[in-house]
Amino acid sequence: MKDKRRSRLARLQRSGELAPARPSKGPPKKSVPGECFLFPGEESVAQTAAGNCYLREVSVPLQQRHGRYTLAEGLNCSGSDLSLPARDRSLSPVDPERCLFLDVETTGLSGGTGTWVFLIGLGWQEGDFFRIRQYFLRHPAEEAAMLHHFAELAASFSRLVTFNGKAFDLPLIQTRQTLQRVPQTAPREHLDLLTCARSLWRERFPSRSLDFLEEALLGFQRCDDIPGWEIPAVYFNYLRRSDVGALLKVFEHNLFDILSMAVLLGRVAATVTAEEPAHPAECYSLGRLYHEAGETKKAELYYRQVGDSGKLAQAALSRLAMLYKKQGEWPRALPLWEKLAGDNPAAAVEMAKYYEHQARDFQAALHWSNRALREAQRRSGIPFSNPDHPAALRHRINRLQRKIGRCQKAPSSNSAE
């Protein structure tokens, strides 16, 4: 039993899974059969102060299609302001030639010091081509060299573009750089396309994952793609057995992620700059973004384009009415609430609030409160803290009845005097 344990520990140490090995000047012979490894003509071994690292480079013409769009169309967004969907006001207008697209493959999704980044994929525009570089960790001994080489390239760009990179990719790389004592150099700005996707398409699509958006928005469908959950096992199988067969699919998966981000960047920019977005859900999302940013004129413009029917139209009208309420434009808010009040107790409550506190018409306020109560009683699941919960409405009705009673008694008291 002890011999088996020692043997297993030795295998884990050799593979690097148990502890990092000492830096080496060259790749392990076991990992690189013959003169080529995976991509003859595209791969090379770069020398750094920390040792050697493996990289693959591909140049893709900008006129190449990726789904319904060419790369040139995706990157034709110079000057676009994406700070609104990115929810980051510090972002400057887009300059695609200064953007570095980043996507990584790792040994797990949990992050932390026990997770390795074994494949760093980068993409950038260079002339009439889109360059893709993929750093691969052939052996844990080459991690410091890989991270050094990546940092040097990243420092020459002003913006990083990722998909969920703020929460996962970049923090994980920085963790590995800290462990390897590699300086953390990264572009000054970071545009996370997942944040943009959630801001723009949360109301339109059931998912905002990259593979879903590829098909739904870009018209790109992967064939025989490796599922993300299989990728860590493929890498460990390579470390243990030098099995490079499935690694080809991992490289392809990573490459497609980068190409999709490049085209998705253009799709985000086109949606934000469109005066008449293609889908009502995009109109609503843009209205909501501008509303939250305090740009009321643009918010009103997009809310109005959502349409007149359906739940999304009701939500747009409700938000538009609240916008008018905040501005004190009651004549514009009241018709919207009245239109919504037929099956929306919250709109009826807003009518009741107006008549009670602004118009001081308690009878009208009581009418709208009773109407809201009837509708709320037909519903279930209204949070107790909401003003349109039946208990809150009964409290409002009782208060209004008391006010009406006091008003009715006031004239008789005055006549007696």
C-alpha positions as CSV (number, residue, x, y, z in Angstrom):
1,M,0.0,0.0,0.0
2,K,2.8,2.4,0.9
3,D,4.6,1.7,-2.4
4,K,1.4,2.5,-4.3
5,R,1.1,5.8,-2.4
6,R,4.7,6.7,-3.1
7,S,4.2,5.8,-6.8
8,R,1.1,7.9,-7.1
9,L,2.8,10.9,-5.3
10,A,5.7,10.6,-7.7
11,R,3.3,10.7,-10.7
12,L,1.5,13.7,-9.3
13,Q,4.8,15.5,-8.6
14,R,6.1,14.7,-12.1
15,S,2.9,16.0,-13.7
16,G,3.0,19.2,-11.5
17,E,-0.5,18.6,-10.0
18,L,0.9,18.2,-6.5
19,A,3.4,21.1,-6.5
20,P,5.1,23.3,-9.0
21,A,8.3,22.0,-10.5
22,R,11.5,24.0,-10.8
23,P,11.7,26.3,-13.9
24,S,13.4,24.7,-16.8
25,K,15.1,26.2,-19.8
26,G,13.3,23.9,-22.4
27,P,10.1,21.9,-22.8
28,P,10.0,18.4,-21.5
29,K,10.9,15.9,-24.2
30,K,7.9,13.8,-23.3
31,S,5.5,16.7,-24.1
32,V,6.9,17.6,-27.5
33,P,7.3,14.6,-29.8
34,G,9.4,15.2,-32.9
35,E,9.9,18.7,-34.2
36,C,6.3,19.9,-33.9
37,F,3.8,19.7,-31.1
38,L,0.2,20.5,-32.2
39,F,0.2,23.1,-35.0
40,P,3.2,22.9,-37.4
41,G,3.9,26.2,-38.9
42,E,1.9,28.1,-36.3
43,E,3.7,27.3,-33.1
44,S,7.0,28.4,-31.6
45,V,8.8,28.5,-28.3
46,A,9.6,31.9,-27.0
47,Q,12.5,32.6,-24.7
48,T,12.0,34.9,-21.6
49,A,14.1,35.7,-18.6
50,A,12.0,33.1,-16.7
51,G,12.6,30.4,-19.3
52,N,10.7,29.1,-22.3
53,C,7.0,29.3,-23.1
54,Y,5.0,27.7,-25.9
55,L,2.8,29.9,-28.1
56,R,0.7,29.5,-31.3
57,E,-0.1,32.4,-33.6
58,V,-2.8,32.6,-36.3
59,S,-3.7,35.5,-38.6
60,V,-7.3,35.7,-39.7
61,P,-8.3,38.1,-42.5
62,L,-10.7,40.8,-41.4
63,Q,-13.0,39.9,-44.3
64,Q,-13.5,36.3,-42.9
65,R,-17.0,35.7,-41.8
66,H,-17.9,34.5,-38.3
67,G,-21.6,33.7,-38.5
68,R,-23.5,36.5,-40.2
69,Y,-20.8,39.1,-39.8
70,T,-17.2,39.6,-40.9
71,L,-14.5,40.4,-38.4
72,A,-14.2,43.8,-40.1
73,E,-17.9,44.5,-39.4
74,G,-17.5,43.5,-35.8
75,L,-14.5,45.8,-35.3
76,N,-16.0,48.7,-37.2
77,C,-17.1,50.5,-34.0
78,S,-14.4,53.1,-33.6
79,G,-15.6,56.0,-31.4
80,S,-18.5,54.1,-29.9
81,D,-19.3,54.9,-26.3
82,L,-20.0,51.6,-24.5
83,S,-19.7,53.0,-21.0
84,L,-23.5,52.8,-20.6
85,P,-24.1,49.1,-21.2
86,A,-20.7,48.3,-19.5
87,R,-21.9,50.3,-16.5
88,D,-18.5,51.9,-16.3
89,R,-18.4,55.6,-16.8
90,S,-14.6,55.6,-16.8
91,L,-14.4,53.9,-20.2
92,S,-13.3,56.0,-23.1
93,P,-14.8,55.6,-26.6
94,V,-13.8,52.4,-28.4
95,D,-10.6,52.2,-30.4
96,P,-10.6,48.6,-31.8
97,E,-6.9,48.8,-32.7
98,R,-6.0,49.4,-29.1
99,C,-8.2,46.5,-27.8
100,L,-6.8,43.2,-26.6
101,F,-9.3,40.4,-26.5
102,L,-8.6,37.8,-23.7
103,D,-10.0,34.4,-22.9
104,V,-8.5,31.7,-20.8
105,E,-8.9,28.0,-20.2
106,T,-8.3,26.7,-16.7
107,T,-8.1,23.6,-14.6
108,G,-11.3,24.5,-12.8
109,L,-14.0,27.2,-12.3
110,S,-13.6,27.8,-8.6
111,G,-10.5,30.0,-8.9
112,G,-8.1,30.4,-6.1
113,T,-4.4,29.4,-5.8
114,G,-5.2,25.8,-6.7
115,T,-6.4,26.6,-10.2
116,W,-4.0,26.9,-13.1
117,V,-4.4,29.0,-16.2
118,F,-3.1,26.5,-18.8
119,L,-4.2,28.4,-22.0
120,I,-4.3,32.1,-22.5
121,G,-5.9,33.2,-25.7
122,L,-5.4,36.8,-27.0
123,G,-6.7,38.6,-30.1
124,W,-6.0,42.0,-31.6
125,Q,-6.4,43.9,-34.9
126,E,-3.3,44.4,-36.9
127,G,-3.7,46.0,-40.3
128,D,-6.0,43.9,-42.4
129,F,-5.8,40.9,-40.1
130,F,-7.0,39.8,-36.7
131,R,-4.1,38.2,-34.9
132,I,-4.7,35.4,-32.4
133,R,-2.0,34.2,-30.0
134,Q,-2.5,31.3,-27.7
135,Y,-0.1,30.6,-24.8
136,F,-0.1,27.0,-23.7
137,L,1.3,25.7,-20.4
138,R,3.1,22.5,-21.6
139,H,4.3,21.9,-18.1
140,P,3.9,23.8,-14.8
141,A,7.6,24.7,-14.9
142,E,6.9,27.1,-17.7
143,E,4.2,29.1,-15.9
144,A,6.3,32.0,-15.0
145,A,7.7,32.3,-18.5
146,M,4.2,32.2,-20.0
147,L,2.9,34.9,-17.6
148,H,5.9,37.1,-18.3
149,H,5.4,36.9,-22.0
150,F,1.7,37.6,-21.7
151,A,2.3,40.6,-19.4
152,E,4.7,42.2,-21.9
153,L,2.2,41.9,-24.7
154,A,-0.7,43.1,-22.6
155,A,1.1,46.2,-21.5
156,S,1.1,47.6,-25.1
157,F,-2.7,47.8,-25.3
158,S,-5.0,50.4,-23.7
159,R,-8.1,48.3,-23.3
160,L,-8.8,44.7,-22.3
161,V,-12.0,43.1,-23.8
162,T,-13.3,39.9,-22.1
163,F,-16.5,38.0,-21.5
164,N,-16.8,37.6,-17.7
165,G,-13.2,38.5,-17.5
166,K,-13.6,41.0,-14.6
167,A,-14.9,38.2,-12.3
168,F,-12.9,35.3,-13.6
169,D,-10.2,35.5,-16.3
170,L,-8.2,38.5,-15.2
171,P,-8.3,37.9,-11.4
172,L,-7.2,34.3,-12.0
173,I,-4.2,35.4,-14.1
174,Q,-3.3,38.0,-11.5
175,T,-3.4,35.3,-8.8
176,R,-1.0,33.2,-10.8
177,Q,1.3,36.2,-11.5
178,T,1.4,36.9,-7.7
179,L,2.3,33.3,-7.0
180,Q,5.0,33.3,-9.6
181,R,6.3,36.8,-8.6
182,V,5.5,38.2,-12.1
183,P,4.6,41.9,-12.4
184,Q,0.9,42.5,-12.9
185,T,0.7,44.6,-16.1
186,A,-2.6,44.9,-17.8
187,P,-4.4,47.5,-20.1
188,R,-5.7,50.5,-18.2
189,E,-9.4,49.9,-19.2
190,H,-11.4,46.7,-19.1
191,L,-14.6,46.2,-21.1
192,D,-16.5,43.1,-19.9
193,L,-18.9,42.0,-22.7
194,L,-20.9,39.9,-20.3
195,T,-22.0,43.0,-18.4
196,C,-23.0,44.6,-21.7
197,A,-25.0,41.5,-22.7
198,R,-26.8,41.4,-19.4
199,S,-27.6,45.1,-19.8
200,L,-28.9,44.9,-23.4
201,W,-30.4,41.5,-23.8
202,R,-31.7,40.3,-20.4
203,E,-35.3,41.0,-21.5
204,R,-34.8,39.4,-24.9
205,F,-33.0,36.1,-24.3
206,P,-33.3,33.4,-21.7
207,S,-29.5,33.2,-21.5
208,R,-26.6,35.6,-21.9
209,S,-23.9,33.0,-22.2
210,L,-21.4,33.4,-25.0
211,D,-22.4,30.2,-26.8
212,F,-26.1,31.2,-26.7
213,L,-25.4,34.7,-28.0
214,E,-23.2,33.3,-30.8
215,E,-26.2,31.5,-32.3
216,A,-28.9,34.0,-31.4
217,L,-27.2,37.2,-32.3
218,L,-24.2,36.3,-34.5
219,G,-25.6,33.4,-36.4
220,F,-22.5,31.3,-35.6
221,Q,-22.9,27.7,-34.6
222,R,-20.1,25.5,-33.4
223,C,-19.7,22.0,-34.6
224,D,-18.4,19.2,-32.4
225,D,-17.3,21.8,-29.8
226,I,-15.9,20.5,-26.5
227,P,-18.0,21.3,-23.5
228,G,-16.3,23.6,-21.0
229,W,-16.7,21.2,-18.1
230,E,-14.6,18.6,-20.0
231,I,-11.6,20.9,-20.6
232,P,-9.8,20.5,-17.2
233,A,-9.9,16.7,-17.6
234,V,-8.4,17.0,-21.1
235,Y,-5.5,19.1,-19.7
236,F,-4.8,16.7,-16.8
237,N,-4.9,13.8,-19.2
238,Y,-2.3,15.5,-21.2
239,L,-0.1,16.0,-18.2
240,R,-0.4,12.4,-17.0
241,R,-0.3,10.6,-20.4
242,S,1.0,13.1,-22.9
243,D,-2.3,12.7,-24.8
244,V,-2.5,15.7,-27.1
245,G,-5.5,14.5,-29.2
246,A,-8.3,16.3,-27.4
247,L,-6.1,19.4,-26.9
248,L,-6.9,20.4,-30.5
249,K,-10.5,20.9,-29.6
250,V,-9.6,23.0,-26.5
251,F,-7.5,25.3,-28.7
252,E,-10.3,25.6,-31.2
253,H,-12.8,26.3,-28.4
254,N,-10.6,29.1,-27.1
255,L,-10.1,30.5,-30.6
256,F,-13.8,30.6,-31.3
257,D,-14.4,32.4,-28.0
258,I,-12.0,35.2,-29.1
259,L,-13.5,35.5,-32.6
260,S,-17.0,35.7,-31.1
261,M,-16.0,38.4,-28.7
262,A,-14.5,40.5,-31.6
263,V,-17.8,40.3,-33.5
264,L,-20.0,40.7,-30.4
265,L,-18.2,43.9,-29.7
266,G,-19.6,45.3,-32.9
267,R,-23.0,44.0,-32.1
268,V,-23.0,45.7,-28.7
269,A,-21.9,49.0,-30.3
270,A,-24.5,48.7,-33.1
271,T,-27.3,48.2,-30.5
272,V,-26.2,51.1,-28.4
273,T,-25.9,53.6,-31.3
274,A,-29.1,52.5,-33.0
275,E,-31.8,55.2,-33.0
276,E,-34.4,52.5,-33.7
277,P,-33.2,49.2,-32.3
278,A,-34.3,46.1,-34.1
279,H,-36.2,44.5,-31.1
280,P,-38.6,46.0,-28.6
281,A,-36.6,44.4,-25.8
282,E,-33.5,46.3,-26.8
283,C,-35.6,49.5,-26.8
284,Y,-36.7,48.8,-23.3
285,S,-33.2,47.9,-22.1
286,L,-31.7,51.1,-23.6
287,G,-34.5,53.2,-22.1
288,R,-33.8,51.6,-18.7
289,L,-30.1,52.3,-19.0
290,Y,-30.5,55.9,-19.9
291,H,-33.2,56.3,-17.2
292,E,-30.8,55.0,-14.6
293,A,-28.1,57.3,-16.0
294,G,-30.4,60.3,-15.6
295,E,-30.6,61.0,-19.3
296,T,-34.4,61.3,-19.3
297,K,-34.9,62.5,-22.9
298,K,-33.1,59.5,-24.4
299,A,-34.9,57.2,-21.9
300,E,-38.3,58.6,-23.0
301,L,-37.3,58.1,-26.7
302,Y,-36.5,54.4,-26.2
303,Y,-39.4,53.7,-23.9
304,R,-41.8,55.1,-26.5
305,Q,-40.5,52.7,-29.1
306,V,-41.2,49.5,-27.1
307,G,-44.8,49.3,-28.4
308,D,-48.3,49.3,-27.0
309,S,-49.0,45.6,-26.2
310,G,-47.4,42.9,-24.1
311,K,-45.8,42.8,-20.7
312,L,-42.7,44.6,-21.9
313,A,-44.8,47.5,-23.2
314,Q,-46.5,47.7,-19.8
315,A,-43.1,47.7,-18.1
316,A,-41.9,50.5,-20.4
317,L,-45.1,52.6,-19.8
318,S,-44.8,52.1,-16.0
319,R,-41.2,53.3,-16.0
320,L,-42.0,56.2,-18.3
321,A,-44.8,57.2,-15.9
322,M,-42.4,57.1,-13.0
323,L,-40.0,59.2,-15.0
324,Y,-42.7,61.9,-15.5
325,K,-43.7,61.6,-11.8
326,K,-40.1,62.4,-10.7
327,Q,-40.1,65.4,-13.0
328,G,-43.5,66.6,-11.6
329,E,-45.1,66.2,-15.0
330,W,-48.4,64.8,-13.7
331,P,-50.5,65.5,-16.8
332,R,-48.2,63.1,-18.7
333,A,-48.0,60.5,-16.0
334,L,-51.7,60.1,-15.2
335,P,-52.9,58.8,-18.7
336,L,-50.2,56.1,-18.6
337,W,-51.2,55.0,-15.1
338,E,-54.8,55.0,-16.0
339,K,-54.0,52.9,-19.1
340,L,-52.1,50.4,-17.0
341,A,-54.5,50.3,-14.0
342,G,-56.8,47.7,-15.6
343,D,-54.7,44.8,-14.6
344,N,-51.8,46.5,-12.7
345,P,-52.6,47.3,-9.0
346,A,-49.3,49.2,-8.7
347,A,-50.5,51.7,-11.4
348,A,-53.8,52.1,-9.5
349,V,-51.9,52.8,-6.3
350,E,-50.0,55.6,-8.1
351,M,-53.3,57.1,-9.2
352,A,-54.5,56.9,-5.6
353,K,-51.3,58.6,-4.4
354,Y,-51.7,61.4,-6.8
355,Y,-55.3,62.1,-5.9
356,E,-54.6,61.9,-2.2
357,H,-51.4,63.9,-1.9
358,Q,-51.4,66.2,-5.0
359,A,-55.0,66.8,-6.0
360,R,-56.3,66.4,-2.5
361,D,-59.3,64.6,-4.0
362,F,-59.9,61.9,-1.3
363,Q,-63.0,60.4,-3.0
364,A,-61.0,59.8,-6.2
365,A,-58.1,58.4,-4.2
366,L,-60.5,56.0,-2.4
367,H,-61.9,54.9,-5.8
368,W,-58.4,54.0,-7.1
369,S,-57.4,52.4,-3.9
370,N,-60.5,50.1,-4.0
371,R,-59.7,49.3,-7.6
372,A,-56.2,48.4,-6.7
373,L,-57.4,46.2,-3.9
374,R,-59.7,44.2,-6.1
375,E,-56.9,43.6,-8.6
376,A,-54.4,42.7,-5.9
377,Q,-56.8,40.2,-4.3
378,R,-56.8,38.3,-7.6
379,R,-53.0,37.9,-7.5
380,S,-50.7,36.0,-5.3
381,G,-47.1,36.4,-4.4
382,I,-47.1,40.2,-3.9
383,P,-44.4,41.0,-1.3
384,F,-45.8,42.2,2.0
385,S,-43.6,45.3,1.8
386,N,-45.1,46.5,-1.5
387,P,-47.6,49.4,-1.4
388,D,-49.9,47.2,-3.6
389,H,-50.1,44.4,-1.1
390,P,-53.7,43.9,0.1
391,A,-52.8,44.7,3.7
392,A,-51.2,48.0,2.7
393,L,-54.2,48.8,0.5
394,R,-56.7,48.2,3.3
395,H,-54.6,50.5,5.5
396,R,-54.7,53.2,2.8
397,I,-58.5,52.7,2.3
398,N,-59.1,53.1,6.1
399,R,-57.0,56.3,6.2
400,L,-58.8,57.8,3.3
401,Q,-62.2,56.9,4.8
402,R,-61.2,58.7,8.0
403,K,-60.1,61.8,6.0
404,I,-63.3,61.8,4.1
405,G,-65.3,61.5,7.3
406,R,-63.4,64.5,8.8
407,C,-64.1,66.6,5.7
408,Q,-67.8,65.8,5.8
409,K,-68.1,66.8,9.5
410,A,-66.2,70.1,9.0
411,P,-69.1,72.1,7.4
412,S,-71.7,71.2,10.1
413,S,-69.3,72.3,12.8
414,N,-68.8,75.7,11.1
415,S,-72.6,76.3,10.6
416,A,-73.3,75.6,14.3
417,E,-70.8,78.3,15.3
